[in-house]
Amino acid sequence: MLDREIIEEKSKRAVFEKVPENIDEKEVIKSIVEKCGLENELIEEDIHRHPRQKSESNNKSRIIKIPFRTVKARNTFLKTYRKALKNLPNIPKFISARRDMTMSELSILYNLRSKAYAENQKCGQYKYVVNDLSIKELPNPKPFKTHT
């Protein structure tokens, strides 16, 4: 596949992170997409976890790729999914979403997340977040919690 085709394909996909492995991803995605009013834009048969096979050595949840028919639908989903989650009590609220990215973009994303985390540790507040490959400062920081 050509780079242009890969980028075109990725431009129509959202990605969910931190979705527990024991959840039926297709049902969860369908519920959220429906609450966003985008059920006709979802390409349901192409929803999948990535990588498709769970690694024995990695205990993190795999991402879920969510394909849409258009870039506009994907963007609408990314803007409205958080509100939809609030109306679905059986779905974890800690799920995060982003656009599907190329390997080079992912490298930048992970680097920026690491920097934001270090800055948050320094100031003892959840003050910096990464949004679409840039670090943003939150207007109302929250107490910083570390996971143990």
N, C-alpha and C positions, 0 to 999 in steps of 0.2 A: 504494500500500500504506500502511496506517495505521501510525503509530509503534508501536502495541501489537503489530501483526503482525510488524514488522521486529524488534523486541526479542525476541519469541517465537521467531522463526526463528534469530536470532543466538545465543539461549541454548542451542541444540542443536548449535552449530558450534564446532569448534576451528580454529585457524589455525596452520600451520607457517610459520616464517620462515627465511630463509637456506638454502633448498633450491636447489642449483644447477639452472639451466635445462636442462642436458643429461641430467637424470635423469627416468626415466619415473615421474611422480608417482603415478599410480594403483597401479602395482606396489609402490612404496615404501610408500605409505599402507596398502595391503592387508596387506603383510608386518608392519608395525608393529602395526596393529590386531589382526591374528591373534595376535601374541605377547602382546598385552594381553587376549586372550580375549573380544574384542568384535566379532568378524566378523559376527554376526547383527544388530548394532546399527548398523553402517555403512550409509549410503545411497550405495553405490558410484557410481552413475550421476551423482550430483551433485558429486563431487569435481572441483574446478577451480582453476586459477590465477586470481589476481585482480590487476590487470585481465586480462581474457581475451586481449587483444592486447598484446604486448610493445611498449613505447615505444622508439623509436629513440634518444631523448635520455637515457634512464635505463638505466644498466648494472647496476643492482641486480637481484637475483633477485626475481621476483614471489612474493607469498605464495600459499599453497595453502589453500583453504577445505575443511574436512573435516566433512561433515554426519553427524550421528547421529540416531537415532530419538527419543532422550530426553536430557534435561539430565543425568540420572544417568550415562548412558553417556559423554557428553562429559566430565563431571567425572572419571570413572574413567580415561578415556584421558589426560587432562592430568596425573593423578597417577602413571600407570604407564608412559607412553611412554618416559621416560628409561631405565628398566630394560630395556625391550624393545629399545631401540637398542643396548645393550651386547651383546645376543645376536644381532645382525645385522651381521656384519663388513663387508658391502659397502655399508652406508649411512653417510654422514658423521655424525660424532658432534656436530658443532657446530650441528646443527639445533635450533631452539628452538620452543616451542609456547606458545600463549596462547589465551584464549577470543576469540571473534569480538566486536568492539566497534563501538559507534556512532562517528560522526565526533567528537563531543564527548569521548568516552572516549579515542579515539586521540590527540586533542590533548593531553589530560592525560598519557597514557602517554609520548608523545614528550618532553614538558616534563620529566617526572620522570626519564626516561632521561638526558636532558641534564644534569640536576642531579647524578644519581648518578655519571655519568662525570666531571664536574668535581670532585666530592668525592674520587673515586678518584685522579684526577690529583694533587690537592693532597696526599693522604697517601701517594702512591706505592704503593698497594696496591689489589687488587681486594677491596674491603671492603663496598661498598654495591651492592645490586641492587634492581631494581624487580620487585615481585611483586604482581599484581592491584591496580594503581593505588596502591601505597604503596612507599616506599623502606624496605628492610630492611637491617640491618647483619649481615654474616656473622660467625659466631662464630670461624671460622678463616680470616682473610684470606689471599689468595695474592698473589704479586708481580704488580704491575700491568704489563701489556704494552700498548704502543700499536701500532696497525697502520700501517705505512708503505707 
